[in-house]
């Protein structure tokens, strides 16, 4: 996504050519699947999350706040950490403002592209999805 509101999604995965989808405004951590990826898609619910996100963006009057809130609700937010499919964070990019917002359910971290301030967050998740955050 750039400041002119032009966007694309790049699908990168080992041993395969990069696939670029123009005018695709979302990504939910999956590639156009072959047989090897179908079990991953089922286990992670990535395709269901993509449909839910597209639906949210279509109906949202104020996409910024509405969509960010919903990223912390099922099906977009997953607490399936025991199986390796829990949500760690959500990144929201604001290209005009030159900012990125890293979001957790109870916290966020806003970083500037031009005036970047280095920092660190230590996040610990338990198997039920409870999170503790330590700002360093």
HELIX and SHEET records of a PDB file:
HELIX    1   1 UNK A   35  UNK A   44  1                                  10    
HELIX    2   2 UNK A   46  UNK A   59  1                                  14    
HELIX    3   3 UNK A   63  UNK A   70  1                                   8    
HELIX    4   4 UNK A   81  UNK A   83  5                                   3    
SHEET    1   A 2 UNK A   8  UNK A  11  0                                        
SHEET    2   A 2 UNK A  19  UNK A  22 -1                                        
SHEET    1   B 2 UNK A  79  UNK A  80  0                                        
SHEET    2   B 2 UNK A  85  UNK A  86 -1                                        
SHEET    1   C 3 UNK A  90  UNK A  94  0                                        
SHEET    2   C 3 UNK A  99  UNK A 104 -1                                        
SHEET    3   C 3 UNK A 107  UNK A 112 -1                                        
SHEET    1   D 2 UNK A 121  UNK A 125  0                                        
SHEET    2   D 2 UNK A 131  UNK A 135 -1                                        
END                                                                             
